[in-house]
Amino acid sequence: MSDEHPRGILRNRPEEYHEDSEVPDKLDRNEVIKNTRLNAQLASVPEHLKWDEINLYKNEQEKSATMKIDEPKTPYEGGFNPEGEYYRDDNEGDEVDDIPAFELGEGEYDKLPHDVLGSLHGDWS
């Protein structure tokens, strides 16, 4: 291995690649200024693009005029049933809707016989 250039990690290195390729040290100042001005002109808004504010205002007025709702507002009545059985008051039919009491039942630890339990309650016999 030569000490001049470190070995690269690329296997198929292109032949036209030379590390000693010529790179200009100084950039041409006039060319940089010219490119900067050219890019500034491209980024600016062109004069031919102009918003027609009056036309935009007219179109907005016409658009809102055509967006009308013809249906009248309907008050909320709930569900309608001629027999009156569809909806019930909350206090009607309490006996049907009663929820039975929830019981957890006996724990598994309580089912097992334990001699130590007597000493916890003060029974040392």
N, C-alpha and C positions, 0 to 999 in steps of 0.2 A: 504494500500500500504506500502511496506516495504522500509526502508531508505537505505538498503544495496545496492540494484540494481535498477536503473531506469527501468521503464516499457518500453518494446520495442513496435514498431508500427506494427510488424508482428502479424497476428492473429494466424496462424497455425505454430507455431514455432516447428522446429524438436526437438524431444526428445533427440537425441544424441548430440545436441549442448550444450556444457558446457563453460561458460565464464572462468572457472578456468582451461582450458585445458593447458597442459604443452607445453610451447614454449621455445626452447633452447635459453638461453640468449647470449651465445657465439657461433659463428660459428666456425666450425673446419677449421683452417687456411690452413692445408694441403689439405683438400677437395676442398676449394675454388681455390687454386692454380692449383690443378689437373683439375678441371672443366674449368678454364680459358685456360689452355694449350690445352685441348681437343677441345674447341670451336674455338680457334685460328687455329688449324689444319684443322677443317672443313671449315673454311672461306677461307683458302689459296687455290691457284690454284694447282690442282694435277699435278704431273710430267708427267703423261701419256697424258695429253692434250697439244698438241703442234701444232701451226699453220704451215702449209706447204706453205711458202711464194711463192715458185717457182710455185707450182700448182695453187695458187690463181692468180698469175700474168698471167699464160698461159690461164686460163679460162677467165679472163677479156679481153685478146687480142682476143680470139676466139669469144667472145660475141659481141664485137664492130665490128668485121669483118663481122658478119652476119646481122648486122642492117644497110643495105644499102637501099636507096630509089631509085627505078629504074625509076621513072617518072621524066621527065625533068621539070624544073621550068617554069611555064606559066606566062607571063606578064599579068597584069590586063588590060582588054579591055573594061570594062563596059558592058552594055547590048547590044546585037546585034539584030538589026532588019533590014531586007533588005530594007524596005521603009524608014528607017531613022526617023520614027515618034515616036519611043518608048522613046527616050531621047531627050529633048529639051534644048537649051541653056537658061540661066536665063533671058535674055532680050527678048526672043521670047514670044509672047502672053501675053504682059503686061496687055492688056485690059481685058483678061479673068481672070487673077489672082489678079486684083485690089481688095483690101479689102475696103468695104465702111467705111466711117468715123464713128467712134463710138460716139454716143451721150448718155449722161446720162439722158437727159430729165429734166423736171422741178421737183424740190423737193416738197415734201408734205407741208413743212413749207411755201413755197412761194404761194401755192394755197389757204391757209387759209387767210381770211381777218384779218388784224391786224391794230389797231389804233395806236399802239406804233411806228410802222415803220415810220410814218410821223415825229415824234419828233426826231428820230435818224438822219434823213436827214436835220434837221433844219427847217422843216415845222411845225409851231406851230398853225396852223389854225384849 
